[in-house]
Amino acid sequence: MKKMIKNISVVLVAVILFSACKKQIAEVQYLGGTAPVLTASSTSATVLNIADKLKTAITFTWTNPNYQFTTGISSQDVVYTLQVDTTGANFKSANLKEMVISKDLSVTLTVGDYNNLFASWAENMPHNFEFRIRSTLGNGAVPLYSNVVKIVVTPYLDVAVPLPVTGVGNLYLIGSATPGGDAHGWDNPVPAPPNLPVGTVSQQFTKTSSTTFEITIPLIGGKEYLVIPDNGSWANKYAVKKADVTSDGGPFGYNYGDNFPGPSASGNYKIVLNFKTGKFTVTKI
């Protein structure tokens, strides 16, 4: 009987302790924080130069948001994100760029790093940019936003892969994945304007921006292709390293050693080459 009473007592103590712990955890509440204050080492209009890409361009500094809980200042790591967008977009445009800076209260950018923030905007022309800091706790909770800093910046053209210069800057698709297949897909030159036979699919890319080319074309499943800058010549090519890519995309380069892997299934596909990022994408249409 005494043993039973003793066991019941142990259970009751455990329940009381658990209830006390649960109550204590429930009482921890978020009290708020202070929006960080963002400053820049310079807000003067800036024209960036590729020759200076390793030099320091700017330093952004911000204050600690001091997240407060009923247990005191949060001990969790705070994650800071530098956001940049054009004036008036309210940091909601498709071109919004973000840079994550964990824990630190400042970031110093080289000219090259600074220029990379503006990769979504046209080069060699001024843009009115807005910068701000978003702070969150380690799990992405309770975001706080700083004031906005405005700077006019003129970015320069910088590419991860050299742009085509031969063939007046054109690009052409060639390979067994193209409509010519195994029999004629590797014939060079490939069908392209201005001497394109009636009913023949052009294999010339369209230049959609200063650093982007694309083509929509029927591809044969399970085959391969290359991209050449000079139709009729094998002197140079754009290719891949097979270990780094899939048929859906990945990095490409100038005179790499492997063919692009074509899609597994035949169909119409859009191929986009982005020389600024050095990446290609393949999308079924």
C-alpha positions in Angstrom: 0.0 0.0 0.0 2.8 2.4 0.9 4.6 1.5 -2.3 1.4 2.3 -4.3 1.0 5.7 -2.5 4.6 6.4 -3.2 4.2 5.7 -6.9 1.1 7.9 -7.1 3.0 10.7 -5.4 5.8 10.4 -8.0 3.3 10.6 -10.8 1.5 13.6 -9.3 4.8 15.5 -8.9 5.8 14.7 -12.5 2.4 16.0 -13.7 2.8 19.2 -11.6 6.3 19.8 -12.9 5.2 19.2 -16.5 2.3 21.6 -16.0 4.5 24.2 -14.5 7.1 23.9 -17.4 4.3 24.0 -20.0 2.8 27.1 -18.3 6.3 28.7 -18.2 6.8 28.1 -21.9 3.4 29.4 -22.8 4.2 32.7 -20.9 7.1 33.6 -23.2 5.7 36.3 -25.5 7.2 38.5 -28.2 7.1 42.1 -27.1 8.4 43.7 -30.2 11.6 45.2 -31.7 13.0 48.4 -33.2 13.1 48.7 -37.0 16.8 48.8 -38.0 18.2 52.1 -39.2 20.1 51.8 -42.5 22.9 54.1 -43.6 25.2 54.0 -46.6 28.8 55.2 -46.8 27.8 57.3 -49.8 24.5 58.2 -51.5 26.0 60.1 -54.4 25.2 59.2 -57.9 27.6 56.4 -59.0 28.9 55.2 -62.3 30.4 51.8 -61.9 33.4 50.7 -64.0 34.5 47.2 -64.7 38.1 48.1 -64.4 37.5 48.9 -60.7 35.6 45.6 -59.9 37.9 44.6 -57.1 37.9 48.0 -55.4 35.5 48.9 -52.5 32.3 50.5 -53.8 30.1 51.0 -50.7 29.4 50.0 -47.1 25.9 49.6 -45.8 25.5 49.8 -42.0 22.4 49.2 -39.8 21.3 49.2 -36.2 20.4 46.1 -34.1 16.6 45.6 -34.0 16.8 44.3 -30.4 14.0 41.8 -30.6 12.4 41.7 -27.1 10.6 38.8 -25.4 9.2 38.4 -21.9 12.3 36.5 -21.1 14.5 39.4 -22.4 16.3 40.2 -25.6 16.2 37.3 -28.1 19.3 35.1 -28.1 18.4 33.7 -31.5 20.5 34.6 -34.5 19.1 37.5 -36.4 19.2 37.3 -40.2 19.6 40.5 -42.2 18.6 40.8 -45.9 19.7 43.7 -48.0 17.0 44.4 -50.6 17.3 46.6 -53.7 14.7 47.6 -56.3 13.9 50.6 -58.5 12.2 53.7 -57.0 8.5 53.3 -56.9 8.4 49.5 -57.1 7.9 49.2 -53.3 10.3 46.2 -53.3 7.7 44.1 -55.2 9.0 44.1 -58.8 10.2 41.0 -60.6 13.7 42.5 -60.6 13.9 42.7 -56.8 17.4 41.6 -55.7 18.2 40.3 -52.2 21.5 39.6 -50.4 21.4 37.7 -47.1 23.9 38.8 -44.4 23.6 36.7 -41.3 24.3 38.3 -37.9 26.5 41.2 -39.0 25.4 44.8 -38.8 27.2 45.9 -41.9 28.4 44.8 -45.3 31.1 46.1 -47.6 30.7 45.5 -51.3 33.3 45.6 -54.0 32.4 47.3 -57.3 31.9 43.8 -58.8 29.6 42.7 -56.0 27.7 46.0 -56.1 27.3 45.7 -59.9 25.9 42.1 -59.4 23.0 43.5 -57.4 21.8 45.3 -60.6 22.0 42.3 -62.9 18.3 42.5 -63.7 18.5 46.1 -65.1 19.9 47.5 -68.3 23.6 48.3 -68.2 25.4 51.6 -69.0 22.4 53.8 -68.0 21.5 55.3 -64.7 18.7 53.8 -62.5 17.1 55.2 -59.4 17.5 52.4 -56.8 16.1 52.0 -53.3 17.8 50.0 -50.6 16.5 48.7 -47.3 17.3 46.0 -44.7 14.8 43.3 -43.6 15.6 41.7 -40.3 14.1 38.4 -39.2 14.8 35.9 -36.4 16.5 32.7 -37.4 13.3 31.0 -38.4 12.1 33.9 -40.6 9.7 35.2 -38.0 8.7 38.8 -37.1 10.3 40.7 -40.0 11.2 44.3 -39.4 12.1 46.8 -42.2 14.5 49.7 -42.2 14.2 53.1 -43.7 14.9 53.4 -47.4 18.1 54.7 -48.8 18.0 56.0 -52.4 21.0 56.0 -54.7 21.3 56.6 -58.5 23.6 53.9 -59.9 24.8 53.2 -63.5 25.8 49.5 -63.7 28.2 48.2 -66.3 27.9 45.1 -68.6 29.6 42.1 -67.0 29.1 38.6 -68.2 29.9 35.1 -66.9 30.4 33.8 -70.4 32.0 35.7 -73.3 29.4 37.1 -75.7 29.5 36.0 -79.4 31.5 38.4 -81.5 31.9 36.4 -84.8 29.0 36.2 -87.2 27.8 39.7 -86.1 26.9 38.4 -82.7 24.5 35.7 -83.8 24.1 32.2 -82.4 23.0 29.0 -84.1 21.8 25.6 -82.8 23.4 22.5 -84.2 23.2 18.8 -83.4 21.4 15.5 -83.6 18.6 16.9 -81.4 17.7 19.5 -84.0 15.2 18.7 -86.8 18.0 17.3 -89.0 18.4 14.4 -86.6 21.3 12.0 -86.8 21.5 12.2 -90.6 21.9 16.0 -91.0 21.7 17.6 -87.6 25.5 18.1 -87.4 25.7 19.5 -91.0 27.4 22.9 -90.8 26.1 25.5 -91.8 22.6 25.1 -90.4 19.3 26.5 -91.8 19.2 30.2 -91.0 18.1 33.5 -92.6 18.4 35.1 -95.0 18.7 32.0 -97.3 16.1 29.9 -95.4 14.3 27.4 -97.7 10.5 27.5 -97.5 9.2 25.1 -94.9 12.6 24.8 -93.1 12.9 25.6 -89.4 15.4 28.3 -88.6 18.1 27.3 -86.2 19.3 30.9 -85.5 18.7 32.2 -82.0 16.9 35.5 -81.3 18.8 38.1 -79.3 16.3 39.3 -76.6 18.6 41.5 -74.6 22.3 42.5 -74.6 23.1 39.3 -72.8 20.2 36.9 -73.5 19.5 34.7 -76.6 16.6 32.3 -77.1 15.2 29.9 -79.6 11.9 27.9 -79.8 12.4 24.8 -81.9 11.2 21.2 -82.2 13.8 18.9 -80.6 14.3 15.1 -81.0 14.3 13.3 -77.6 17.4 11.6 -76.3 19.8 13.5 -78.6 22.4 16.3 -78.2 23.3 19.7 -79.5 25.8 22.5 -79.4 25.6 26.3 -79.9 27.9 28.0 -82.4 28.6 31.7 -83.0 29.7 31.5 -86.6 27.4 29.5 -88.9 29.5 27.2 -91.1 32.6 27.2 -88.8 33.7 24.8 -86.1 36.3 27.2 -84.8 34.4 28.0 -81.6 31.4 26.7 -79.7 29.3 27.1 -76.6 29.0 23.8 -74.7 28.8 22.3 -71.2 30.4 20.1 -68.6 28.0 17.2 -68.5 28.5 16.6 -64.8 27.2 20.1 -64.0 24.0 20.1 -66.1 20.7 18.4 -66.8 18.5 18.5 -69.9 16.6 21.3 -68.2 19.6 23.6 -67.8 22.6 24.6 -65.9 25.9 26.4 -66.5 27.4 26.6 -70.0 30.7 28.0 -71.2 32.9 29.0 -74.2 34.6 26.0 -75.8 33.7 23.6 -73.0 34.1 19.9 -73.9 30.7 18.3 -73.8 27.5 18.6 -75.9 24.3 20.0 -74.3 22.1 17.0 -73.4 18.8 17.2 -75.2 15.5 16.5 -73.5 14.4 12.9 -73.1 11.1 13.4 -75.0 10.6 14.9 -78.4 8.6 18.1 -78.6 8.8 21.9 -79.0 11.2 23.6 -76.6 12.4 27.0 -75.7 16.2 27.3 -75.1 17.4 30.4 -73.3 21.1 31.3 -72.9 21.9 33.9 -70.3 25.5 35.1 -70.7 25.3 37.4 -67.7 24.6 34.5 -65.3 26.3 31.8 -67.5 23.2 29.6 -67.2 20.9 28.1 -69.8 17.3 26.8 -69.4 15.2 24.5 -71.6 11.4 24.6 -71.3 8.9 22.5 -73.1 6.3 24.6 -74.9 
